[in-house]
Amino acid sequence: MDEFANRWENVQKRIQQACHRVGRNPKEINVVAVTKYVDLETTKRALDLGLSHIGENKVQDSLPKMEAIGDRGVWHFIGRLQRNKVKDVIGRFRYLHSLDRPSLAEELDRRIRSRQCEPLRCFIQVNVSGETSKSGISPQELEEFALHVANYSTIDVVGLMTMAPIAEHPEEVRPVFRELKRLQEKIQRLNQPRLQIPHLSMGMSQDFDIAIEEGATWIRLGSVLVGRGKRGWKP
Ligand SMILES: *Cc1c(COP(=O)(O)O)cnc(C)c1O
C-alpha cells in the first residue's frame, strides 16, 4: 500500500474512533479532500482512492484541474470568493463553504439566474473565534444574514462552516466548534423551511477529531490526507 492509501486508511480509523467516543455513526461524516497544495496527478490519486469530494480555494488553480478531470469529482469551493470570480465558480462547483457576506449572495443569485444553473449548495461561514484575519459573518449577524440568504431560490443553505484558530493543542479549539453547533441549533429553531441546515463544515488536519466529537458532518482535510508538497505524499 502506498503512503497516500495509508494516510486515507489512518484518517478513516480516526474518524471511526472519534465517532465511537461520542456515539455517532461514521457514515454521517463526509470528507472533502483539500487538494489546493497538490498537483493534478495527486488530485487524480485522491479520486482513485474513492475520495469523491475535492476542495479547492483558488479559482485559477482549480479550473485547469477540473478541465483535466472533468466530472469525476464533486467540487467544493472552500476559499474566500471574490465577486468577480463568481462567474467561474457557478456551474462548476457544487458546494461553496464560504458564503460570508450579502454582496456575495447577491452576485451568486444574479449569475446563477442568468445562466440558469442549478442552485448552489452553500455553507454560511461564521467567524466564531472573532480573529480579524478570518473571514466569515459574525455570530451576532448570522441570523439576519441567514434569513436574508434564504430568500434566494438560487442558493441552498445546507449548513454552517467555521475555521478554528491555529492552536498549540487541538483541545483549545473545542469551544469554537461547540459554538458553531449552538448557532446551528439557534438557526434551526427559527423553523424556516429553507434554513433546516443539517450540516456543519468544521475540522481540518489539526483538529478534525475534535470537530467530529462536536458535531461536524463535513471535515476538510489537506495536509494530513494528501500532503503539502506539489506531489503530495509521493516521493
Ligand atoms: C487549506 C484549507 C483546509 C485544509 O487544511 P489542512 O490543515 O491542510 O487540512 C481546510 N479548509 C480550508 C478553508 C482551507 O483553506
The ligand as a MOL file (V3000), in Angstrom:
LIG
                    3D

  0  0  0     0  0            999 V3000
M  V30 BEGIN CTAB
M  V30 COUNTS 15 15 0 0 0
M  V30 BEGIN ATOM
M  V30 1 C -6.3960 24.6180 3.3880 0
M  V30 2 C -7.7570 24.5060 3.9490 0
M  V30 3 C -8.1670 23.3370 4.5790 0
M  V30 4 C -7.2730 22.1290 4.7850 0
M  V30 5 O -6.1820 22.4460 5.5670 0
M  V30 6 P -5.2740 21.3440 6.2660 0
M  V30 7 O -4.8820 21.9320 7.5460 0
M  V30 8 O -4.1260 21.1240 5.3530 0
M  V30 9 O -6.0900 20.1130 6.4410 0
M  V30 10 C -9.4670 23.2940 5.0620 0
M  V30 11 N -10.3120 24.3340 4.9370 0
M  V30 12 C -9.9550 25.4760 4.3340 0
M  V30 13 C -10.9330 26.5810 4.2340 0
M  V30 14 C -8.6560 25.6050 3.8270 0
M  V30 15 O -8.3120 26.7580 3.2310 0
M  V30 END ATOM
M  V30 BEGIN BOND
M  V30 1 1 1 2
M  V30 2 1 2 3
M  V30 3 2 2 14
M  V30 4 1 3 4
M  V30 5 2 3 10
M  V30 6 1 4 5
M  V30 7 1 5 6
M  V30 8 2 6 7
M  V30 9 1 6 8
M  V30 10 1 6 9
M  V30 11 1 10 11
M  V30 12 2 11 12
M  V30 13 1 12 13
M  V30 14 1 12 14
M  V30 15 1 14 15
M  V30 END BOND
M  V30 END CTAB
M  END
